[in-house]
Amino acid sequence: MEPVGELSYRQSASDRPGIAAVRSQLEAGLVGARQKATFLAASARHNGDWLLALPISACGLRLDDEAGRVAVALCLGLKVCVPHLCHCEKKRG
């Protein structure tokens, strides 16, 4: 269904039905309360606004690399304390 009226020239109006269908399909495939909670938190409005904060050290608004890594991992529902296995080592040997 094509959008009509004032919003018909906006890409978001054309994309909205497809995005809603994909979101419904993803939600239907979630198993368990943790997956559902992570999905809802990740898709909540303004969930990524912290990424737009200016990194001003004097105001305490600057995250070091480790804090940024942990923040992103927590937002994505990933395990934070997992050792990294570099794939580069396998290719060399």
C-alpha positions as CSV (number, residue, x, y, z in Angstrom):
1,M,0.0,0.0,0.0
2,E,1.5,3.3,-1.1
3,P,1.4,6.2,1.3
4,V,-0.9,9.1,0.3
5,G,-1.3,12.7,1.2
6,E,1.3,14.9,3.0
7,L,3.7,12.1,3.9
8,S,3.8,10.4,0.5
9,Y,7.1,12.0,-0.4
10,R,8.9,10.6,2.7
11,Q,10.9,7.4,2.5
12,S,9.9,6.5,6.1
13,A,6.3,6.5,5.1
14,S,7.0,3.9,2.4
15,D,9.3,1.8,4.6
16,R,7.0,1.7,7.7
17,P,4.8,-1.3,6.5
18,G,7.8,-3.5,5.7
19,I,9.6,-2.6,8.9
20,A,6.4,-3.4,10.9
21,A,6.1,-6.8,9.2
22,V,9.8,-7.7,9.9
23,R,9.5,-6.5,13.5
24,S,6.4,-8.7,14.0
25,Q,8.2,-11.7,12.4
26,L,11.2,-11.2,14.7
27,E,9.1,-10.8,17.8
28,A,7.2,-14.0,17.0
29,G,10.5,-15.9,16.9
30,L,11.8,-14.8,20.3
31,V,12.1,-17.5,22.9
32,G,12.1,-16.7,26.6
33,A,11.7,-13.7,28.7
34,R,15.4,-12.6,28.3
35,Q,15.2,-12.5,24.5
36,K,12.0,-10.6,24.6
37,A,13.3,-8.1,27.1
38,T,16.5,-7.5,25.2
39,F,14.5,-7.0,21.9
40,L,12.1,-4.6,23.5
41,A,14.9,-2.6,25.1
42,A,16.9,-2.5,21.9
43,S,13.9,-1.3,19.9
44,A,12.7,1.2,22.5
45,R,12.5,4.8,21.4
46,H,15.6,6.9,22.3
47,N,17.6,3.8,23.4
48,G,20.7,4.9,21.4
49,D,20.6,8.6,22.4
50,W,23.6,8.1,24.6
51,L,25.6,7.6,21.4
52,L,24.9,11.2,20.4
53,A,26.3,12.7,23.6
54,L,29.4,14.9,23.0
55,P,32.5,13.4,24.5
56,I,33.4,16.3,26.9
57,S,35.9,15.1,29.5
58,A,35.5,18.1,31.7
59,C,31.8,17.3,32.2
60,G,32.3,13.6,32.7
61,L,30.7,12.8,29.3
62,R,33.6,10.9,27.8
63,L,33.7,7.1,27.9
64,D,37.1,5.3,27.5
65,D,37.3,2.4,25.1
66,E,36.6,-0.3,27.7
67,A,33.5,1.5,29.0
68,G,32.2,1.9,25.5
69,R,32.8,-1.8,24.8
70,V,30.9,-2.8,27.9
71,A,28.1,-0.4,27.2
72,V,27.6,-1.7,23.7
73,A,27.8,-5.3,24.8
74,L,25.1,-4.7,27.5
75,C,22.9,-2.9,25.0
76,L,23.1,-5.9,22.7
77,G,22.6,-8.4,25.4
78,L,26.0,-10.0,24.9
79,K,28.3,-11.5,27.4
80,V,30.9,-9.0,28.6
81,C,33.6,-11.1,30.1
82,V,34.4,-13.6,27.3
83,P,37.9,-14.0,26.1
84,H,38.5,-13.0,22.6
85,L,39.9,-15.6,20.2
86,C,41.7,-13.9,17.4
87,H,41.1,-15.5,14.1
88,C,44.4,-14.0,12.8
89,E,46.4,-16.5,14.9
90,K,44.7,-19.4,13.1
91,K,45.6,-18.1,9.7
92,R,49.3,-17.6,10.5
93,G,49.9,-21.0,11.8
